[in-house]
Amino acid sequence: MDEFMKAAIDEAKKGQNENGIPIGSVLVLNGKIVGRGHNKRVQDNDPVTHAEIDCLRNAGRVGNYKNTVLYSTLMPCYLCAGAVVQFGIKKVYAGESETFSGAKEFMESHGVEVIDLNNDECKNLMKEFIEKNPKLWNEDIGEL
């Protein structure tokens, strides 16, 4: 497995260990991780602290994002896809899109290359979480 997706999975597990939603993300520039984050909606009582948003916040101002690559354990939603497009990130690796289809077409329509890795570990993290926490999951995706 790619070291960057492994780092994103590690972030997802941090979120899970904090009784949050197990989604993680890393931002890579020139082969180095410059930002890490995980979904903290539960922990911070903040509806917009998705993994990708937390990752971008933690990366800080990197200047031009066109040479960065975003890794996320789950296909980014429209909120996070909007951030990808807004900042000009040109490539996104998603661990999976089976449990949540996200906004792949939106990103692609704005010139972002989106690669769905269909990763079993990412799928299993989400499936187990959704089975145990359906109400929290439905809140996270706006389907309450």
Order of alpha helices (4+ residues) and beta strands (2+ residues): alpha-beta-beta-alpha-alpha-beta-alpha-beta-alpha-beta-alpha-alpha
